[in-house]
């Protein structure tokens, strides 16, 4: 009985932790990975700060 409860509990936890996307969300996610947007001003500034901190 305890084994069955543990198995069921693990299954519930795994399902809860797994990200579930709609078809549109999945398509948008893959599109963003395959063709990322160009970096904007804020991202360029953040990267500049990162480089100064890491390479200082």
N, C-alpha and C positions, 0 to 999 in steps of 0.2 A: 504494500500500500504506500509506504513512504517513497519507494522508487518511482511509482506512478505519479505521485504528487511532485516529486523533484523534476521528473521529465516534463510534466505539464508546465511547471513553473519556468523551466528553462525555455521552453517553446514560446511561452507568452512574452518573456523578457526579450528573446531574440526578435520576435515579430515587432515588438514595440520599438526596439533600437534600429531596426532596418528602415531606411528612408524609402518612402513610397511616393513616386511621382506620377502625375497624370501623363497621358500621351503627349500633350502640348508642353508640359514642363520638361519631359524627357527630351523632346526634340529641341527645345530651346537650350537645354544644358549641353547637348552634344554639339549644336551649332556654335555655341560660345567657345567650346573647347577647340573645335576645328578651325574657327575663324574669329579669334579674339578681337575685340575692339582695340583701336589704337590708344595708347596711354594718354590720359588727359593731363592738364597742367598740375593738378594735385598729385597725381601718381608720379609724374616726373620730379616734382619737388621732394616727395617722400623718398624716391630712389636716390636723389642727390644727397639728402640727409643721411640715408643709410650708408652710402659710399663713404661719406666723410667720417662717419662714426666707425665703420669697420676698418677702413684703410688708414685711420689716423695713428 
